[in-house]
Amino acid sequence: MHPSQARSARSIPIARPLISDEEKRRVLDVLESGMLVAGRQVAEFEQAFARYLGVPEAVATSSGTTALEVALEAAGIGKGDAVVTTPFTFVATSNAVLHVGARPVFVDVDPRTCNIDPQAVADAVRREKASAILCVHLYGLPCDMGALAQIAEQAGALLIEDCAQAHGAKVRGRPVGAFGRASIFSFYPSKNMTTGEGGMIVTGDPAVAARARVLVNVGQSTGEDYMYETIGYNYRMTNIAGAIGLAQLPRLDGWNEIRRTHAARFTTAFAALDWMMPPVEPAGYFHVYNQYTIRIPDRRQRFLSYLAEHRIGHRVYYPHLVPHSPAYRRLGFGGSYPVAEQLAAQVVSLPVHPALSDDDMDRIIDAVTRFPG
Ligand SMILES: Cc1ncc(COP(=O)(O)O)c(C=O)c1O
């Protein structure tokens, strides 16, 4: 496309939720029922989500962030505990560790997958006598769960999964979320499925699920109203969110297939471009491409400006490492993570979501392959 045409073209968003008449009908039903909270939609959504993953228990929350906090607390992580995690993630991951009174221990990531490096995890777990490993399946690609599960088991540490970006992702057929003592999902609108704001804790441990249910509901006993078992929170999901989730979940696998088809088209089209590295999907892994993230070892800034000129949505997830942010530096964090620092300087995410039309896909491929460098 000629630059003057590109400037007048419709802009292609980096993310866009798909909302059908089904979501509208279900939300309208909730509004007309007058039961906006504590109704059957949330319980049904929890059951449907647990069934989808093949896990025994799911507890809905108000967001992925609140799900993380409650998952850690319900799993018994708190004051004095060290939790090994990645510096290359959304800030909510390690904020939750701090909010429950524990201490994040950041370790570097693998340059190919952008996920936490198992060898670095093993070293840190041993050195810090860590109570838990909190892994993040970044961009929709699962972490090396075989290695992480083994490290956790040998050290007697808990494995907790942040699956906020990875609904439906799998390792050798097993869905992420089913490996950890507790795992969380986010339903923010940019995720593979949405409820507006919303989150979910999943677990195979009935005691963790029971504690999570009490914590999200102001610490109130499940047996008696206004009887408080613990100092809890109001982190409940609304019926409106639950109703949207019930309409979205049956379409998740289809949307993930579209994301994968888009990603495969990009990877084929970009194979000959020597100035960038497309994302990888190791054998046995099922990537759900919440983001299609390429690496550009130099000239990233020029590429970002070029995408803006062509009205192609893009984001840098993430330009800074969490422990290097002012909030974390003030708490004494910092440190050096050479691989993650390099990734932060090189990554760019392109639109890959299922709302892209064939024309959008053609425009993105055309623009990227013609980037003059
Ligand atoms: C890796 C990761 N963890 C946690 C969260 C927090 O989820 P939420 O935005 O629903 O609070 C997000 C998403 O925004 C995320 O990407």
The ligand as a Tripos MOL2 file, in Angstrom:
@<TRIPOS>MOLECULE
LIG
   16    16     1     0     0
SMALL
NO_CHARGES

@<TRIPOS>ATOM
      1 C1          0.3300  -12.2670   32.7660 C.3       1 LIG1
      2 C2         -0.8150  -11.5320   33.3990 C.ar      1 LIG1
      3 N1         -1.0700  -11.7120   34.7040 N.ar      1 LIG1
      4 C3         -2.0970  -11.0900   35.3050 C.ar      1 LIG1
      5 C4         -2.9390  -10.2320   34.6220 C.ar      1 LIG1
      6 C5         -4.0030   -9.5100   35.3580 C.3       1 LIG1
      7 O1         -5.2740   -9.7170   34.8560 O.3       1 LIG1
      8 P1         -6.3960   -8.5760   34.9930 P.3       1 LIG1
      9 O2         -6.0740   -7.5080   34.0210 O.co2     1 LIG1
     10 O3         -7.6650   -9.3120   34.6680 O.co2     1 LIG1
     11 O4         -6.3880   -8.1030   36.4070 O.co2     1 LIG1
     12 C6         -2.7070  -10.0240   33.2470 C.ar      1 LIG1
     13 C7         -3.5540   -9.1960   32.4180 C.2       1 LIG1
     14 O5         -3.8420   -8.1750   32.3050 O.2       1 LIG1
     15 C8         -1.6070  -10.6790   32.6360 C.ar      1 LIG1
     16 O6         -1.3440  -10.4870   31.3360 O.3       1 LIG1
@<TRIPOS>BOND
     1     1     2 1
     2     2     3 ar
     3     2    15 ar
     4     3     4 ar
     5     4     5 ar
     6     5     6 1
     7     5    12 ar
     8     6     7 1
     9     7     8 1
    10     8     9 2
    11     8    10 1
    12     8    11 1
    13    12    13 1
    14    12    15 ar
    15    13    14 2
    16    15    16 1
@<TRIPOS>SUBSTRUCTURE
     1 LIG1         1 GROUP 0 **** ****
